[in-house]
Amino acid sequence: MKIYLAGPMRGIPQFNFPAFHEGAAKLRADGHVVFNPAERDVAIHGPAFAENNLTGDNSQAEREHGFNLRDALRDDLVWICAEADAVVCLPGWENSKGVAAERATALALGLPIFDLLDFQWAGGGSP
């Protein structure tokens, strides 16, 4: 299954990248293809993008690394529209504006949306 991994970033130390990387690793271990937006950001802006940002501040990321939220969200939504079979959300997604946009796109397309904790079956594997 092709999965878009959604989760909160802004206002979380290191933009929550450790949780994104852990979630993507678990899904990939179950055989899924995963679009991890944290990996996209690191590929474009380098590892210091998150490592040096202990507050998850977009303005700091823009100032120091050229991060552009519009570009990032565009890339994320394009992948959901063109590739995703499902969206899986990390814990804490409920207060994220970005996840709201990603979930709305998935809903409009009729894609299933799961919480990561519900998606992972005890003993490995997923629905």
Buried (B, 14 or more C-beta within 10 A) or exposed (E): BBBBBBBBBBEBEBBBBEBBBEBBEBBEEBEBEBBBBBBBBBEBBEEEBBEEBEBBBBEBBEEBBEBBBEEBBEBBBEBBBEEBEBBBBBEBBEEBEBBEBBBEBBEEEEBBBBEBEEBBEEEEEBE
